[in-house]
Amino acid sequence: VQLQASGGGLVQPGGSLRLACAASGSNLENYAVAWFRQAPGKERDGVSCISSGTGKSFYDDSVKGRYTISRDNTKNTVYLQMNGLKPEDTAVYYCAASSQSPTCAIWGYVSVFGSWGRGTLVTVSS
């Protein structure tokens, strides 16, 4: 599956953005899809994951209550709605898909995800 992430940009603290991860070449519904982010000089960390099938969602503690991950199977796309953005949310955001772990059971590990989109930059600054 090929993935393309979009929707990043510059936003003020407290603002919102919605990222999209559009897939081609395969039905994204059969994959767990996660969002990771990487700030300058830091490791790539998992932000959220949505499972295949039931669409159960998981979040890192740092974004719980502010971010929402969702699927639109008719568009073969996964979204990440980000509200209440903070300067520490600034990073390049990547979407990734996994058939190895479709339930998001070990979604925090980069190696679980075999397909990656190019990142989209999110900058939170006044």
Backbone as CSV, one residue per row, in Angstrom:
resi,resn,N_x,N_y,N_z,CA_x,CA_y,CA_z,C_x,C_y,C_z
1,VAL,0.849,-1.175,0.000,0.000,0.000,0.000,0.893,1.236,0.000
2,GLN,0.496,2.225,-0.820,1.221,3.497,-0.868,0.415,4.543,-0.100
3,LEU,1.123,5.342,0.699,0.471,6.308,1.568,0.955,7.720,1.249
4,GLN,0.041,8.661,1.349,0.382,10.065,1.171,-0.260,10.874,2.275
5,ALA,0.585,11.530,3.073,0.107,12.363,4.172,0.018,13.816,3.732
6,SER,-0.996,14.509,4.251,-1.173,15.918,3.929,-1.884,16.612,5.075
7,GLY,-1.923,17.946,5.008,-2.689,18.708,5.968,-1.884,19.489,6.982
8,GLY,-0.583,19.346,6.967,0.240,20.090,7.906,0.261,21.576,7.591
9,GLY,0.815,22.340,8.522,0.911,23.775,8.315,1.303,24.481,9.585
10,LEU,1.192,25.803,9.541,1.502,26.643,10.690,0.205,27.028,11.385
11,VAL,0.163,26.835,12.697,-1.035,27.155,13.458,-0.624,27.757,14.790
12,GLN,-1.459,28.634,15.325,-1.182,29.232,16.620,-1.508,28.268,17.746
13,PRO,-0.874,28.425,18.894,-1.236,27.580,20.051,-2.736,27.646,20.330
14,GLY,-3.303,26.474,20.609,-4.734,26.375,20.826,-5.526,26.102,19.570
15,GLY,-4.869,26.187,18.422,-5.545,25.979,17.152,-5.719,24.515,16.792
16,SER,-6.261,24.285,15.597,-6.572,22.935,15.130,-6.053,22.709,13.716
17,LEU,-5.751,21.454,13.445,-5.416,21.002,12.097,-5.976,19.603,11.917
18,ARG,-6.248,19.241,10.672,-6.625,17.868,10.373,-5.672,17.309,9.330
19,LEU,-4.990,16.253,9.706,-4.096,15.560,8.783,-4.857,14.438,8.088
20,ALA,-4.473,14.163,6.856,-5.073,13.077,6.096,-3.990,12.131,5.596
21,CYS,-4.294,10.866,5.594,-3.396,9.831,5.084,-4.175,9.050,4.029
22,ALA,-3.918,9.360,2.768,-4.635,8.726,1.669,-3.845,7.545,1.131
23,ALA,-4.537,6.460,0.880,-3.880,5.232,0.430,-4.238,4.906,-1.006
24,SER,-3.312,4.231,-1.664,-3.551,3.702,-3.002,-2.867,2.352,-3.102
25,GLY,-3.352,1.549,-4.013,-2.735,0.256,-4.244,-3.286,-0.875,-3.409
26,SER,-4.023,-0.551,-2.367,-4.591,-1.591,-1.513,-5.686,-0.965,-0.661
27,ASN,-6.512,-1.825,-0.090,-7.601,-1.363,0.755,-7.069,-1.099,2.161
28,LEU,-7.058,0.167,2.542,-6.496,0.545,3.826,-7.283,-0.026,5.007
29,GLU,-8.493,-0.426,4.757,-9.326,-0.993,5.822,-8.714,-2.277,6.392
30,ASN,-7.874,-2.943,5.630,-7.263,-4.199,6.064,-5.996,-3.998,6.908
31,TYR,-5.633,-2.748,7.139,-4.403,-2.430,7.859,-4.699,-1.650,9.134
32,ALA,-3.854,-1.831,10.127,-3.792,-0.849,11.196,-3.036,0.354,10.649
33,VAL,-3.499,1.541,10.992,-2.850,2.758,10.524,-2.494,3.614,11.732
34,ALA,-1.271,4.072,11.756,-0.810,4.888,12.872,-0.221,6.197,12.375
35,TRP,-0.243,7.156,13.277,0.468,8.409,13.060,1.647,8.454,14.023
36,PHE,2.790,8.812,13.498,3.991,9.046,14.280,4.411,10.501,14.075
37,ARG,5.229,10.990,14.975,5.781,12.329,14.776,7.243,12.345,15.208
38,GLN,7.981,13.232,14.572,9.402,13.346,14.873,9.783,14.815,14.915
39,ALA,10.172,15.250,16.088,10.649,16.615,16.274,12.158,16.656,15.999
40,PRO,12.689,17.819,15.668,14.130,17.917,15.373,14.978,17.370,16.511
41,GLY,15.904,16.480,16.177,16.817,15.930,17.160,16.232,14.863,18.061
42,LYS,14.988,14.453,17.783,14.334,13.454,18.632,13.955,12.223,17.822
43,GLU,13.605,11.178,18.535,13.189,9.939,17.887,11.764,10.072,17.342
44,ARG,11.423,9.167,16.448,10.070,9.124,15.904,9.180,8.395,16.904
45,ASP,8.155,9.054,17.376,7.279,8.517,18.416,5.864,8.309,17.900
46,GLY,5.213,7.258,18.403,3.840,6.987,18.047,2.885,7.975,18.700
47,VAL,1.927,8.442,17.946,0.924,9.394,18.425,-0.426,8.723,18.602
48,SER,-0.839,7.953,17.579,-2.160,7.338,17.604,-2.197,6.192,16.609
49,CYS,-3.122,5.271,16.851,-3.291,4.122,15.958,-4.768,3.759,15.888
50,ILE,-5.196,3.330,14.700,-6.558,2.833,14.539,-6.475,1.443,13.927
51,SER,-7.198,0.510,14.529,-7.092,-0.877,14.103,-7.884,-1.127,12.834
52,SER,-7.551,-2.221,12.167,-8.373,-2.667,11.050,-9.678,-3.233,11.607
53,GLY,-10.637,-3.419,10.746,-11.896,-4.030,11.175,-12.712,-3.127,12.084
54,THR,-12.589,-3.292,13.388,-13.426,-2.572,14.346,-13.106,-1.090,14.423
55,GLY,-11.914,-0.695,13.997,-11.545,0.713,14.069,-11.305,1.203,15.479
56,LYS,-10.858,0.320,16.359,-10.535,0.750,17.724,-9.323,1.676,17.680
57,SER,-9.375,2.730,18.517,-8.324,3.738,18.461,-7.484,3.742,19.742
58,PHE,-6.250,4.167,19.595,-5.290,4.219,20.686,-4.529,5.532,20.582
59,TYR,-4.150,6.059,21.747,-3.469,7.350,21.758,-2.323,7.352,22.759
60,ASP,-1.292,8.095,22.413,-0.248,8.372,23.383,-0.821,9.321,24.433
61,ASP,-0.330,9.214,25.666,-0.854,10.047,26.741,-0.720,11.538,26.445
62,SER,0.283,11.909,25.687,0.534,13.324,25.435,-0.534,13.983,24.559
63,VAL,-1.346,13.172,23.867,-2.348,13.737,22.965,-3.772,13.310,23.308
64,LYS,-3.935,12.482,24.324,-5.275,12.020,24.699,-6.175,13.204,25.025
65,GLY,-7.385,13.158,24.504,-8.327,14.234,24.741,-8.196,15.401,23.775
66,ARG,-7.112,15.423,23.004,-6.910,16.520,22.042,-6.929,16.032,20.600
67,TYR,-6.451,14.826,20.366,-6.376,14.271,19.018,-7.428,13.184,18.848
68,THR,-7.936,13.066,17.622,-8.881,12.006,17.283,-8.495,11.404,15.942
69,ILE,-8.337,10.088,15.939,-8.021,9.374,14.705,-9.302,8.728,14.177
70,SER,-9.465,8.714,12.860,-10.681,8.148,12.275,-10.398,7.637,10.874
71,ARG,-11.338,6.824,10.386,-11.218,6.278,9.027,-12.403,6.709,8.183
72,ASP,-12.161,6.898,6.897,-13.241,7.003,5.923,-12.928,5.953,4.858
73,ASN,-13.558,4.804,5.000,-13.238,3.692,4.099,-13.678,3.972,2.668
74,THR,-14.665,4.832,2.487,-15.108,5.157,1.126,-14.043,5.963,0.376
75,LYS,-13.193,6.649,1.144,-12.119,7.436,0.549,-10.754,6.787,0.735
76,ASN,-10.744,5.619,1.382,-9.476,4.920,1.636,-8.480,5.843,2.338
77,THR,-8.965,6.532,3.340,-8.189,7.580,4.005,-8.372,7.490,5.518
78,VAL,-7.293,7.781,6.230,-7.328,7.906,7.688,-6.995,9.356,8.035
79,TYR,-7.714,9.876,9.022,-7.529,11.260,9.428,-7.003,11.349,10.858
80,LEU,-6.334,12.451,11.137,-5.938,12.775,12.505,-6.378,14.213,12.771
81,GLN,-7.439,14.350,13.553,-7.915,15.666,13.953,-7.144,16.095,15.189
82,MET,-6.504,17.245,15.105,-5.673,17.728,16.205,-6.230,19.046,16.701
83,ASN,-6.682,19.039,17.944,-7.226,20.241,18.572,-6.348,20.649,19.761
84,GLY,-6.508,21.881,20.197,-5.751,22.331,21.345,-4.251,22.191,21.162
85,LEU,-3.768,22.544,19.985,-2.360,22.318,19.675,-1.439,23.156,20.552
86,LYS,-0.310,22.561,20.894,0.685,23.186,21.749,2.012,23.286,20.994
87,PRO,2.879,24.187,21.381,4.187,24.288,20.713,4.956,22.967,20.714
88,GLU,4.800,22.176,21.756,5.504,20.889,21.818,4.931,19.847,20.862
89,ASP,3.831,20.151,20.195,3.303,19.265,19.152,4.004,19.483,17.813
90,THR,4.842,20.498,17.739,5.569,20.782,16.502,6.458,19.612,16.122
91,ALA,6.278,19.120,14.904,7.037,17.960,14.429,6.647,17.670,12.990
92,VAL,7.406,16.786,12.383,6.979,16.187,11.117,6.127,14.969,11.467
93,TYR,4.937,14.921,10.915,4.007,13.834,11.196,3.994,12.863,10.016
94,TYR,4.071,11.573,10.347,4.085,10.501,9.357,2.918,9.554,9.606
95,CYS,2.299,9.077,8.533,1.337,7.991,8.689,1.998,6.696,8.215
96,ALA,1.543,5.605,8.793,2.133,4.304,8.496,1.065,3.232,8.596
97,ALA,1.229,2.163,7.824,0.253,1.081,7.803,0.925,-0.238,8.118
98,SER,0.190,-1.089,8.828,0.722,-2.388,9.220,-0.306,-3.475,8.988
99,SER,0.117,-4.521,8.287,-0.696,-5.730,8.209,-0.182,-6.752,9.230
100,GLN,1.030,-6.516,9.747,1.644,-7.419,10.729,0.926,-7.341,12.068
101,SER,0.466,-6.143,12.423,-0.224,-5.942,13.700,-1.517,-5.187,13.451
102,PRO,-2.528,-5.832,12.884,-3.747,-5.137,12.479,-4.588,-4.623,13.639
103,THR,-4.331,-5.122,14.857,-5.114,-4.675,16.014,-4.460,-3.534,16.769
104,CYS,-3.328,-3.034,16.283,-2.553,-1.987,16.980,-1.976,-2.495,18.296
105,ALA,-1.818,-3.798,18.444,-1.358,-4.346,19.720,0.023,-3.842,20.109
106,ILE,0.890,-3.650,19.137,2.253,-3.175,19.437,2.558,-1.968,18.563
107,TRP,1.628,-1.029,18.556,1.669,0.047,17.586,2.758,1.060,17.852
108,GLY,3.368,1.045,19.006,4.391,2.036,19.302,5.733,1.767,18.649
109,TYR,5.869,0.631,17.998,7.145,0.242,17.420,7.177,0.537,15.931
110,VAL,8.132,1.351,15.524,8.268,1.738,14.120,8.398,0.520,13.220
111,SER,9.092,-0.501,13.688,9.396,-1.670,12.854,8.167,-2.490,12.486
112,VAL,7.067,-2.275,13.203,5.832,-3.020,12.933,5.167,-2.561,11.642
113,PHE,5.479,-1.349,11.231,4.796,-0.730,10.096,5.654,-0.811,8.845
114,GLY,5.110,-1.479,7.823,5.872,-1.711,6.611,5.697,-0.659,5.546
115,SER,4.656,0.145,5.659,4.380,1.173,4.656,4.327,2.529,5.326
116,TRP,5.015,3.486,4.733,5.093,4.830,5.298,4.818,5.878,4.234
117,GLY,4.138,6.930,4.656,3.984,8.081,3.783,5.085,9.094,4.067
118,ARG,5.242,10.036,3.161,6.159,11.141,3.424,5.554,12.002,4.515
119,GLY,6.380,12.607,5.286,5.891,13.399,6.405,5.264,14.708,5.982
120,THR,4.461,15.237,6.897,3.885,16.560,6.721,4.218,17.374,7.973
121,LEU,4.707,18.586,7.770,5.214,19.390,8.872,4.092,20.148,9.562
122,VAL,4.028,19.999,10.879,3.104,20.749,11.715,3.929,21.674,12.610
123,THR,3.660,22.964,12.508,4.366,23.949,13.323,3.351,24.718,14.154
124,VAL,3.523,24.675,15.464,2.634,25.375,16.380,3.424,26.515,17.008
125,SER,3.067,27.721,16.626,3.835,28.874,17.078,2.993,30.136,16.957
126,SER,3.234,31.058,17.860,2.552,32.344,17.781,3.404,33.353,17.017
